[in-house]
């Protein structure tokens, strides 16, 4: 599945699981290492580490990240910090 920030078939991916690479590809100036660190830190609700060591992230939550948060939303800190801190 090819996803870009300009063409995102929300219905097709809403129930899928994404890799950190895919999530990083749709978040501006965000590396795969940053997304993986966010998984380890528990910043992606529902992200799971597979026995192989790879992470999977629920697409519904990741898609929510591409929309700037409303004031007071719980994940607002992801938008306020530098992507690769």
URLIN-V735459 format. One record per backbone hydrogen bond with DSSP energy under -1.0 kcal/mol. CO is the residue of the C=O (numbers start at 1). NH is the residue of the N-H. E is the energy in kcal/mol with one decimal. If there is no record, write none. Layout:
BEGIN
co:CO nh:NH e:E
co:CO nh:NH e:E
END
This chain:
BEGIN
co:7 nh:4 e:-1.6
co:8 nh:10 e:-1.5
co:9 nh:13 e:-1.4
co:10 nh:14 e:-1.7
co:13 nh:16 e:-2.0
co:16 nh:59 e:-3.0
co:18 nh:57 e:-2.6
co:19 nh:23 e:-2.2
co:20 nh:24 e:-2.6
co:21 nh:25 e:-1.7
co:22 nh:26 e:-1.0
co:27 nh:30 e:-1.3
co:31 nh:35 e:-2.0
co:32 nh:36 e:-2.6
co:33 nh:37 e:-2.3
co:34 nh:38 e:-2.5
co:35 nh:39 e:-2.0
co:36 nh:40 e:-2.5
co:37 nh:41 e:-2.4
co:38 nh:43 e:-2.8
co:39 nh:42 e:-1.6
co:44 nh:47 e:-2.3
co:48 nh:56 e:-2.3
co:50 nh:53 e:-2.5
co:54 nh:50 e:-3.4
co:56 nh:48 e:-2.3
co:57 nh:18 e:-3.4
co:58 nh:62 e:-2.0
co:59 nh:63 e:-3.2
co:60 nh:64 e:-1.1
co:64 nh:67 e:-1.3
co:70 nh:73 e:-2.1
co:73 nh:76 e:-1.9
co:75 nh:78 e:-1.6
co:76 nh:80 e:-1.4
co:77 nh:81 e:-1.2
co:82 nh:85 e:-1.2
END
